[in-house]
Amino acid sequence: MSITQEYLNKGKDIISKIENQKPVILEVASLFAKSILDGRMVHLFGSGHSRMMVEEMWPRYGSFPGFNPIVELSLTYHNLVVGANGQRQAMFLENVSGLAQKILRNFDTDPRDTALIISSSGCNVVPIEMAEEFQKRKVKVVALISKAHLEGSTSKKTDGLKLTDFADYVLDTGAPLGDAMIYLEGLDSPVAPGSTLGGVLLINSLKAEIANILHKNGKSPKVLSSGKIVGEQRAIDLFESAYDEHAHLMAKLYENVGSKKSQS
C-alpha cells in the first residue's frame, strides 16, 4: 500500500467517526443557531493550530455572520517559528493561567451566547480556562477535541482538569493519540496529522446545519459567496451586508464592558 493510500484510508476512518456523532452535531447546531436567532453570537476560540478551525467557521467563503472569532496572535502567530513572536513563546503562553480571563474581560457576554472551544489535546491551560470562564458567565460551552489524544494526555492545569470538564457538549475529531497518523519504517516519530481533517468536517457539518436552521426560521444567512456562483454584484452586496451584520453583532459585545452586568 502506498503512503498516500494509507493516509486516505485513515481519513476514511475519521469520516466514519464524524458520522457516528451526527446526533451530537445536530444538538450543537441547534444550540448555536438559537444564539444567532436570539441576536447573539457563538464565540470561537482556539490557540495554536486550533485557530484554523476558528477561521474555518468564519469568515471565509460559504460562511455567514453569527460567530465571534477570538484569535490571539500571541498564541497563534506561527509562521516566524523562531526569534521574536516565535513558536516557543506561543507554546509557553498557552499555558499561562489567567490569560483567558484577561481575554474575556474585553467582551460583554450574555447567557444567550454560546461558545466553541477547540483544542486537540484539551490539556493546555488557556483553552481550558476559556471554557471555565464562559461557564462562569452562564454561557454553554462545546469542546472540539481529539478524544484519544485527550485521554492519553495529562492536563497542564494545576488541578488536573481538562477542557471536557468545562464542556456541555463534546465533539471528537477522531484523530489518534499524538495526532500524526503515518509511521515510516525506521522513523520513530509519525507524520501527517489527522485532527485538522476531522475538525474541518465537524466545523462545516455544523455550519451547514446551522444555516439550514436559520433559513427555515426566516433568518436566511448572508453567506460570503463567489461571484462565479451568485454574480459579481450580488457577491459584493453579500460581503458588505455580512460584514455590516457582523459589526452590529460585535457592537453588542462591547456595550456594557466594564459594568457589573458584563462581569457577572
N, C-alpha and C positions, 0 to 999 in steps of 0.2 A: 504494500500500500504506500502511495506517495505521502509526503508530509502534508501537502495541501489537502489531500483527501482525508487524512486523519483529523486535521483541524475542522474540516467541513462536517465530518461525522460527529465530532464533539459539539459543533454548533447545532446540529440537529437535536442532540440530546438536550441542549439548553432550550431550544424551541419547545420541546416536549415538557420541560419543567415549567416553562411560562404558561403553556396551555393548561396545565394542571391547576394553575392559580386563577383561572377565569372567574370563579365566584368572588374571590377577594378583589380582583381588578374591577369588577362591576360595583362592588360595595364602595371601594375607594373613589371610583369615578363619580358615583352618586354623591358622596361626601364633598368632593371638590366642586362638583357642579352646583351644589347648593350654596356654597360660599359665593360663587360667581353670580348666581341668580339673586342672592341677597345683596348684591352690590359691593361685596367684599372681595378679598384676594386669597389665593393659595400661595403661601410663602415657600420658596425653594432654597435649599442650602446644601452645598457640598464643598468640602475642602479637597485640596489635592486634585487628582484627576477626576474626582466626582463632579467637579464643576462642569464637565462635558454634558452630564445629564441635565444639569440646570439649564444650560443653553440649548439643549435639545428640545426642552419643553417650550421655551420662549426666550428671545424672539428669533424665529427662523421661518423659512417658507413652510407653509402648512400649519402654522401656529396662530394663536389668537390671544387677545388680552384676557387678563384674569389672574395672572401669575406675577409674583414679585421675586425676581431672580436676585438672591443675595450672594454675591461673589466677591470675596475679599481678596484683593490682589496679593496681599502679603502671604496668603495661604495657597495661592494657585498660580503664581507667576513663574512658570517652569522653564520657559524657553532659554533663559540665560544659564541655567544649570548651576554654574559656579560663579563666585565673585559676588558683587552687590546684588541683592534680590535673588540670591541663588536658592537651590533646592534644599540645602542643609537648613537654612533659616526657616523655610516654609514648613519643613517636617518638624522642626523644633516648635514653631509657633502653634501648630495644630494640636499640640498637647499642653498648651498653657491654660491653666484653669482661670476662669474669669473673663476670658476674651469674648465668649459667647454673650455674656451679659452686657458687655460694652457694645457689641454689635446691635443687639436688640434694643438697647437704650435709644436708638435712633428712630424707632417705629412705634406708632400708636396702634397697637393691635386690638382686636375685638374677638370675643368668643365665637363670632360667626366666621372668623377666619379659619383656615386650616393650614397645615404645614407638611411638606415633604422633605425629609432629611435623607441625604444619600451618603452612604459610607460603606465601602465594600467589606471592611473588617468589623465595622460597628464598634471599634475599640479605641478610637482616638478621642481625646478629651473634648475638643471644641464641638464636633458634631453631636456628641452625647449631651453636652451641656446646652447646646441649642435646643435639642428636643426637651430637655428638662425645663428650660426657661419658658418654652412655648406652653408646656403643660401647666406651669405655674400661672400662666396668663389665661388658662382655660381654653387653649387652642388645641384641637385634636391633631395628633401627630401620626404621620405614616412614615415608617422607616423602609428605605430601599437598601437592602444589604445582600451580601453573598453568604447564605446560611452556613455552608460548610466552612467558609473562612472564619466567620464569626465564632462558630462553635469550637474551632481549633485554635483560637487566639485568646490572649489574656488582655483584659481591659487595662488601659493606661491611666484610668481614673483611680484615684486613691482608694475609693470604696469598692472597687471591683465591678461596678455596674457597667452595663453595655447599652448601646443605643436601643436595643429592643426592650430594655427595662423602662423606657420612657416613650413607648410607641403604642398607639391604639390599634394600629394595623401594621403588618409586616409583609413586604414583598421581597422575593428572593430571585436574584439574577441567575442562579443555577450554576455559577462558576465554582470551581473546586478550591480547596484549601491552597493558599498561595497564589490563586488567580490564574497563573500561567498553565497551559494545558498540554504542551508538547514536550516530550522528553526525547533528547537526541542521544544516540549511543556515544558513551564516553564523556558526556557532559552532565554534571550532577545538578545543574540548575535548569528548570524547564523554561520554555519561551512561549510567547504568543498567548496573552491573557484572554479570558472569556467574559469578565464582568461587564465590559463595555457593550458587548453583543447583547447580553441578557438585559442590561439596563436600558438600552435603546428600544428593545422590543417592549419592555414594560412601559416606558415613557410614552411611546407612540400608541400603544394599545389604550392607555389611559386617555391620551389626547383625543383619540377618535371617539371613545365612549363619551367623554365629557362634551365634545362638540355635538354629538347626537342628542344628548340630554338637553343641552341648551337650545338646540334647533327645535326640538319637539315641544319645548316650553315657551316658544315665542321669542327667544333671545338668540337669533341666529348669529354665530360668531363672526367677527370681522377678521377673516383669515388672510394672512400675508400670502399673496398668490403671485404666480408668474404671469407676466403679460402674454406669454405664449398660450396660456390657458384661458384667461378671462379678458384679454385685450389690454393694450398698454395703458390706456387712460383709466380703465377700471382697476388695474393693478395699483396705479399711483394713488387713486382715491382710497383704496382699501388700506394701503400702507399709512397714509396720512390719518385716516379716521381711526385705525387701530392704535397708532401711536398717541393720538389725542385721547382715546379712551383709557389707555394705559396711564397717561399723565393725570387724568382726572381721578382714577382709582388710587394712584400713588399719593395724590394730594390728601386723601382721607387718612393716610398713614402718618402724616405729619401734623394733622390738625390739632391734636392735643398733646404733642410730645412735651414731656416735662411736667405735665399735670399729674395729680394723684391718680386720675382715672386711667391714664395711659400706662402707669406702672403697677396698677392693682392686679 
